[in-house]
Amino acid sequence: MVNKSISFFGLLLAVLVIVVLQFCRTPPTSERPPVVLRSGDTLFHYTTDAWGAIVRGDTTQSKIRLLFTGHDFADGTDSILHLLQQYHIKGYFFFTGDFIRNFPTEVQAVVNGGHYVGCHSDHHLLYASWEKRDSLLINQASWQADLDSNYAALLPFGIHKASNSVFMAPYEWYNQTIANWCHAEGLTLINFTPGLITQADYTVPLDKNYRSSVEIVGRTLQQAQNGGLNGAFMLIHIGSSPARTNKLYWNLGTMIEELQRMGYRF
């Protein structure tokens, strides 16, 4: 009878431990420990999120990658390309098919500048529910068709999936199913580094989540202290609504100079 009681309480304790561990596990939005890959004699260090998307480079090096997305607006193209040329920086641009068809001159300018150009979905689809991330709003067939159309729009610019397979999901929002589809399609899914707010440069004053350019730049420079932006993927929009009168790209040169003064390279 005593042995049975011990076994019962032992089983109960094991169940309680499992439950506690489930509640104490790392939230899915946090970064995972760095991953190291070897290509030839070169080691590549990067950090992924809970779904396997790469969200940061080597945190031991003071390097920042500038990422740009485009869908509705292209008003910052000239300013951004001028600054990148001035500071000898190559950026990573991700365009929707709609952007490519509506702004072919701007896309060609980015390509001519020698920057990376990748896909951002054809029609900027919302893949998953905002409220319940695991709930898909599309099926695999529609996802695949949209992706194929995005790459088809890039073909006239000499861009192919085989060489440009790094992918930025629309709204930077996805779940494990989307990540799995990307992996099966040979795409490398990436996202901006958690904690940054540069991607809020699309917001307008009436938005509840509005962030002014002054706030964005100030917060970014504060985060950069003591290597806080080492390996960061910094996302900026190539254009924004006319309702946003203080464009972040107008302050991009100042931010780059300050970050360079702090020892960062791009």
C-alpha positions as a Markdown table, in Angstrom:
| # | Residue | x | y | z |
|---|---|---|---|---|
| 1 | Met | 0.0 | 0.0 | 0.0 |
| 2 | Val | 2.9 | 2.3 | 0.9 |
| 3 | Asn | 4.7 | 1.5 | -2.4 |
| 4 | Lys | 1.5 | 2.3 | -4.4 |
| 5 | Ser | 1.2 | 5.7 | -2.6 |
| 6 | Ile | 4.8 | 6.5 | -3.4 |
| 7 | Ser | 4.3 | 5.6 | -7.1 |
| 8 | Phe | 1.1 | 7.7 | -7.3 |
| 9 | Phe | 2.7 | 10.8 | -5.7 |
| 10 | Gly | 5.8 | 10.3 | -7.9 |
| 11 | Leu | 3.7 | 10.3 | -11.0 |
| 12 | Leu | 1.8 | 13.3 | -9.8 |
| 13 | Leu | 5.1 | 15.2 | -9.1 |
| 14 | Ala | 6.3 | 14.3 | -12.6 |
| 15 | Val | 3.1 | 15.7 | -14.2 |
| 16 | Leu | 3.4 | 18.9 | -12.2 |
| 17 | Val | 7.0 | 19.4 | -13.3 |
| 18 | Ile | 6.0 | 19.0 | -16.9 |
| 19 | Val | 3.2 | 21.5 | -16.5 |
| 20 | Val | 5.5 | 24.0 | -14.8 |
| 21 | Leu | 8.2 | 23.6 | -17.5 |
| 22 | Gln | 5.5 | 24.3 | -20.2 |
| 23 | Phe | 4.5 | 27.6 | -18.6 |
| 24 | Cys | 8.1 | 28.6 | -17.9 |
| 25 | Arg | 9.5 | 27.9 | -21.4 |
| 26 | Thr | 10.9 | 30.7 | -23.5 |
| 27 | Pro | 8.2 | 32.7 | -25.3 |
| 28 | Pro | 8.0 | 32.0 | -29.0 |
| 29 | Thr | 8.9 | 35.7 | -29.9 |
| 30 | Ser | 12.3 | 35.5 | -28.2 |
| 31 | Glu | 15.5 | 34.8 | -30.0 |
| 32 | Arg | 17.1 | 31.4 | -29.8 |
| 33 | Pro | 20.8 | 30.8 | -29.1 |
| 34 | Pro | 23.2 | 31.6 | -32.0 |
| 35 | Val | 23.6 | 29.1 | -34.7 |
| 36 | Val | 26.9 | 28.5 | -36.4 |
| 37 | Leu | 27.3 | 27.3 | -40.0 |
| 38 | Arg | 30.4 | 26.5 | -41.9 |
| 39 | Ser | 30.8 | 27.2 | -45.7 |
| 40 | Gly | 34.2 | 26.3 | -46.8 |
| 41 | Asp | 36.6 | 27.9 | -44.4 |
| 42 | Thr | 34.1 | 30.6 | -43.3 |
| 43 | Leu | 31.9 | 30.4 | -40.2 |
| 44 | Phe | 28.6 | 32.2 | -40.2 |
| 45 | His | 26.9 | 33.1 | -36.9 |
| 46 | Tyr | 23.3 | 34.0 | -36.8 |
| 47 | Thr | 20.3 | 34.0 | -34.5 |
| 48 | Thr | 16.9 | 32.6 | -35.3 |
| 49 | Asp | 13.4 | 33.1 | -33.8 |
| 50 | Ala | 11.1 | 30.3 | -32.5 |
| 51 | Trp | 10.0 | 29.6 | -36.1 |
| 52 | Gly | 13.5 | 29.4 | -37.6 |
| 53 | Ala | 13.6 | 32.7 | -39.3 |
| 54 | Ile | 17.0 | 34.4 | -39.2 |
| 55 | Val | 16.6 | 37.6 | -37.1 |
| 56 | Arg | 20.2 | 38.6 | -36.3 |
| 57 | Gly | 23.8 | 38.1 | -37.5 |
| 58 | Asp | 26.9 | 37.6 | -35.4 |
| 59 | Thr | 26.5 | 39.4 | -32.1 |
| 60 | Thr | 30.2 | 39.5 | -31.5 |
| 61 | Gln | 30.7 | 41.9 | -34.4 |
| 62 | Ser | 29.6 | 45.5 | -34.7 |
| 63 | Lys | 27.8 | 45.0 | -38.0 |
| 64 | Ile | 24.3 | 46.2 | -39.0 |
| 65 | Arg | 22.3 | 45.1 | -42.0 |
| 66 | Leu | 19.9 | 47.5 | -43.5 |
| 67 | Leu | 16.7 | 45.9 | -44.8 |
| 68 | Phe | 14.0 | 47.8 | -46.8 |
| 69 | Thr | 10.6 | 46.7 | -47.8 |
| 70 | Gly | 8.2 | 48.2 | -50.4 |
| 71 | His | 4.5 | 47.7 | -51.2 |
| 72 | Asp | 2.3 | 50.8 | -51.5 |
| 73 | Phe | 4.8 | 53.7 | -51.5 |
| 74 | Ala | 8.1 | 54.4 | -53.1 |
| 75 | Asp | 8.7 | 58.1 | -52.1 |
| 76 | Gly | 12.0 | 57.4 | -50.3 |
| 77 | Thr | 13.7 | 55.5 | -53.1 |
| 78 | Asp | 15.9 | 58.4 | -54.4 |
| 79 | Ser | 16.9 | 59.6 | -50.9 |
| 80 | Ile | 17.7 | 56.1 | -49.7 |
| 81 | Leu | 19.8 | 55.1 | -52.7 |
| 82 | His | 21.7 | 58.3 | -52.6 |
| 83 | Leu | 22.6 | 57.8 | -48.9 |
| 84 | Leu | 23.6 | 54.1 | -49.4 |
| 85 | Gln | 25.9 | 55.2 | -52.3 |
| 86 | Gln | 27.3 | 58.1 | -50.2 |
| 87 | Tyr | 28.2 | 55.8 | -47.3 |
| 88 | His | 29.2 | 52.8 | -49.5 |
| 89 | Ile | 26.5 | 50.6 | -48.1 |
| 90 | Lys | 24.7 | 47.7 | -49.8 |
| 91 | Gly | 21.2 | 47.1 | -48.6 |
| 92 | Tyr | 18.7 | 44.3 | -48.8 |
| 93 | Phe | 15.4 | 45.2 | -50.5 |
| 94 | Phe | 12.3 | 43.1 | -50.5 |
| 95 | Phe | 9.5 | 44.1 | -52.9 |
| 96 | Thr | 5.9 | 42.9 | -53.4 |
| 97 | Gly | 4.8 | 42.1 | -56.9 |
| 98 | Asp | 2.4 | 45.1 | -56.7 |
| 99 | Phe | 5.3 | 47.4 | -55.9 |
| 100 | Ile | 7.4 | 46.0 | -58.8 |
| 101 | Arg | 4.6 | 46.5 | -61.3 |
| 102 | Asn | 3.7 | 50.0 | -60.0 |
| 103 | Phe | 7.3 | 51.3 | -59.6 |
| 104 | Pro | 9.5 | 49.5 | -62.2 |
| 105 | Thr | 11.8 | 52.5 | -62.5 |
| 106 | Glu | 12.5 | 52.5 | -58.8 |
| 107 | Val | 13.1 | 48.8 | -58.8 |
| 108 | Gln | 15.6 | 49.1 | -61.7 |
| 109 | Ala | 17.4 | 51.8 | -59.8 |
| 110 | Val | 17.9 | 49.5 | -56.8 |
| 111 | Val | 19.1 | 46.7 | -59.0 |
| 112 | Asn | 21.5 | 49.1 | -60.8 |
| 113 | Gly | 22.9 | 50.1 | -57.4 |
| 114 | Gly | 24.0 | 46.5 | -56.8 |
| 115 | His | 21.7 | 45.9 | -53.8 |
| 116 | Tyr | 20.1 | 42.6 | -52.9 |
| 117 | Val | 16.5 | 42.3 | -54.2 |
| 118 | Gly | 14.2 | 39.7 | -52.9 |
| 119 | Cys | 10.5 | 38.8 | -52.6 |
| 120 | His | 7.9 | 40.1 | -50.1 |
| 121 | Ser | 4.9 | 38.3 | -51.5 |
| 122 | Asp | 3.0 | 39.3 | -54.6 |
| 123 | His | -0.1 | 41.1 | -53.0 |
| 124 | His | 1.2 | 41.6 | -49.5 |
| 125 | Leu | -1.0 | 38.9 | -48.1 |
| 126 | Leu | -1.7 | 38.4 | -44.4 |
| 127 | Tyr | -0.7 | 34.8 | -43.8 |
| 128 | Ala | -2.0 | 34.3 | -40.3 |
| 129 | Ser | -4.4 | 35.9 | -37.8 |
| 130 | Trp | -3.1 | 38.7 | -35.7 |
| 131 | Glu | -5.0 | 37.4 | -32.7 |
| 132 | Lys | -4.2 | 33.8 | -33.1 |
| 133 | Arg | -0.9 | 33.4 | -34.9 |
| 134 | Asp | -1.3 | 29.6 | -35.5 |
| 135 | Ser | -4.5 | 30.2 | -37.5 |
| 136 | Leu | -3.7 | 30.4 | -41.2 |
| 137 | Leu | -5.7 | 32.7 | -43.4 |
| 138 | Ile | -4.4 | 31.1 | -46.7 |
| 139 | Asn | -3.7 | 27.6 | -47.9 |
| 140 | Gln | -0.5 | 26.3 | -49.4 |
| 141 | Ala | -1.8 | 26.5 | -53.0 |
| 142 | Ser | -2.6 | 30.2 | -52.7 |
| 143 | Trp | 0.7 | 30.9 | -50.9 |
| 144 | Gln | 2.6 | 29.1 | -53.7 |
| 145 | Ala | 0.8 | 30.9 | -56.5 |
| 146 | Asp | 1.4 | 34.3 | -54.8 |
| 147 | Leu | 5.1 | 33.6 | -54.3 |
| 148 | Asp | 5.4 | 32.4 | -58.0 |
| 149 | Ser | 3.8 | 35.6 | -59.2 |
| 150 | Asn | 6.2 | 37.7 | -57.0 |
| 151 | Tyr | 9.2 | 36.0 | -58.6 |
| 152 | Ala | 7.7 | 36.3 | -62.1 |
| 153 | Ala | 7.5 | 40.1 | -61.6 |
| 154 | Leu | 11.2 | 40.1 | -60.8 |
| 155 | Leu | 12.2 | 38.1 | -63.9 |
| 156 | Pro | 12.4 | 41.2 | -66.2 |
| 157 | Phe | 15.1 | 42.6 | -63.8 |
| 158 | Gly | 17.2 | 39.5 | -64.1 |
| 159 | Ile | 16.3 | 38.2 | -60.6 |
| 160 | His | 15.7 | 34.5 | -60.1 |
| 161 | Lys | 14.8 | 32.4 | -57.1 |
| 162 | Ala | 17.9 | 30.3 | -57.4 |
| 163 | Ser | 20.1 | 33.2 | -56.7 |
| 164 | Asn | 17.8 | 35.4 | -54.6 |
| 165 | Ser | 16.1 | 33.1 | -52.2 |
| 166 | Val | 16.2 | 35.2 | -49.1 |
| 167 | Phe | 12.5 | 36.0 | -48.3 |
| 168 | Met | 10.8 | 38.6 | -46.1 |
| 169 | Ala | 7.2 | 37.7 | -45.2 |
| 170 | Pro | 4.5 | 40.3 | -45.7 |
| 171 | Tyr | 3.8 | 42.2 | -42.5 |
| 172 | Glu | 6.8 | 40.4 | -41.1 |
| 173 | Trp | 4.2 | 38.0 | -39.8 |
| 174 | Tyr | 4.2 | 34.2 | -40.1 |
| 175 | Asn | 3.9 | 31.0 | -38.2 |
| 176 | Gln | 5.5 | 27.5 | -38.2 |
| 177 | Thr | 3.5 | 26.3 | -41.2 |
| 178 | Ile | 4.6 | 29.3 | -43.3 |
| 179 | Ala | 8.2 | 28.7 | -42.2 |
| 180 | Asn | 7.9 | 25.1 | -43.2 |
| 181 | Trp | 6.6 | 26.0 | -46.6 |
| 182 | Cys | 9.5 | 28.5 | -47.1 |
| 183 | His | 12.0 | 25.8 | -46.1 |
| 184 | Ala | 10.5 | 23.3 | -48.5 |
| 185 | Glu | 10.6 | 25.9 | -51.3 |
| 186 | Gly | 14.3 | 26.5 | -50.7 |
| 187 | Leu | 13.7 | 30.0 | -49.3 |
| 188 | Thr | 15.6 | 31.5 | -46.4 |
| 189 | Leu | 13.1 | 33.3 | -44.2 |
| 190 | Ile | 14.4 | 36.4 | -42.3 |
| 191 | Asn | 12.9 | 39.1 | -40.2 |
| 192 | Phe | 14.0 | 42.3 | -38.4 |
| 193 | Thr | 15.7 | 42.0 | -35.0 |
| 194 | Pro | 13.2 | 41.9 | -32.1 |
| 195 | Gly | 13.2 | 45.1 | -30.0 |
| 196 | Leu | 14.0 | 47.5 | -32.8 |
| 197 | Ile | 11.3 | 50.1 | -33.8 |
| 198 | Thr | 12.7 | 51.4 | -37.1 |
| 199 | Gln | 10.0 | 49.4 | -38.9 |
| 200 | Ala | 7.4 | 51.7 | -37.3 |
| 201 | Asp | 8.3 | 54.4 | -39.8 |
| 202 | Tyr | 5.1 | 53.5 | -41.7 |
| 203 | Thr | 2.9 | 54.7 | -38.9 |
| 204 | Val | 1.0 | 58.1 | -39.1 |
| 205 | Pro | 0.1 | 60.5 | -36.3 |
| 206 | Leu | -3.5 | 59.1 | -35.9 |
| 207 | Asp | -2.2 | 55.6 | -35.3 |
| 208 | Lys | -2.2 | 54.2 | -31.8 |
| 209 | Asn | 1.2 | 52.7 | -32.4 |
| 210 | Tyr | 2.6 | 55.9 | -34.0 |
| 211 | Arg | 6.4 | 56.5 | -33.6 |
| 212 | Ser | 7.9 | 59.8 | -34.7 |
| 213 | Ser | 11.2 | 59.8 | -36.5 |
| 214 | Val | 12.8 | 61.6 | -33.6 |
| 215 | Glu | 11.7 | 58.9 | -31.3 |
| 216 | Ile | 12.8 | 56.1 | -33.6 |
| 217 | Val | 16.3 | 57.6 | -34.1 |
| 218 | Gly | 16.7 | 58.3 | -30.4 |
| 219 | Arg | 15.6 | 54.9 | -29.3 |
| 220 | Thr | 17.8 | 53.2 | -31.9 |
| 221 | Leu | 20.9 | 55.1 | -30.8 |
| 222 | Gln | 20.2 | 54.3 | -27.2 |
| 223 | Gln | 19.9 | 50.6 | -28.1 |
| 224 | Ala | 23.2 | 50.8 | -29.9 |
| 225 | Gln | 25.1 | 51.6 | -26.7 |
| 226 | Asn | 27.6 | 48.9 | -25.6 |
| 227 | Gly | 27.2 | 46.8 | -28.7 |
| 228 | Gly | 23.4 | 46.5 | -28.4 |
| 229 | Leu | 23.0 | 46.5 | -32.2 |
| 230 | Asn | 25.7 | 44.0 | -33.0 |
| 231 | Gly | 24.5 | 41.8 | -35.8 |
| 232 | Ala | 21.2 | 43.7 | -36.0 |
| 233 | Phe | 18.8 | 43.5 | -38.9 |
| 234 | Met | 17.3 | 47.0 | -39.1 |
| 235 | Leu | 14.1 | 47.3 | -41.2 |
| 236 | Ile | 13.0 | 50.5 | -42.9 |
| 237 | His | 10.3 | 51.1 | -45.4 |
| 238 | Ile | 11.2 | 52.5 | -48.8 |
| 239 | Gly | 8.2 | 54.7 | -48.7 |
| 240 | Ser | 5.3 | 55.7 | -46.4 |
| 241 | Ser | 1.9 | 57.4 | -46.5 |
| 242 | Pro | 1.7 | 61.1 | -47.3 |
| 243 | Ala | 0.0 | 61.4 | -43.9 |
| 244 | Arg | 3.4 | 60.8 | -42.3 |
| 245 | Thr | 5.1 | 64.1 | -42.8 |
| 246 | Asn | 8.3 | 63.3 | -40.8 |
| 247 | Lys | 9.9 | 60.6 | -43.0 |
| 248 | Leu | 12.5 | 58.4 | -41.3 |
| 249 | Tyr | 14.6 | 58.3 | -44.4 |
| 250 | Trp | 15.2 | 62.0 | -44.1 |
| 251 | Asn | 17.0 | 61.2 | -40.9 |
| 252 | Leu | 18.8 | 58.0 | -42.1 |
| 253 | Gly | 22.0 | 59.8 | -42.9 |
| 254 | Thr | 22.3 | 61.2 | -39.4 |
| 255 | Met | 21.5 | 57.8 | -37.9 |
| 256 | Ile | 24.1 | 56.1 | -40.1 |
| 257 | Glu | 26.8 | 58.7 | -39.2 |
| 258 | Glu | 26.1 | 58.4 | -35.5 |
| 259 | Leu | 26.2 | 54.6 | -35.6 |
| 260 | Gln | 29.4 | 54.7 | -37.5 |
| 261 | Arg | 30.9 | 57.0 | -35.0 |
| 262 | Met | 29.9 | 54.5 | -32.3 |
| 263 | Gly | 32.0 | 51.9 | -34.3 |
| 264 | Tyr | 29.3 | 50.1 | -36.3 |
| 265 | Arg | 29.8 | 49.0 | -39.9 |
| 266 | Phe | 27.1 | 48.2 | -42.5 |
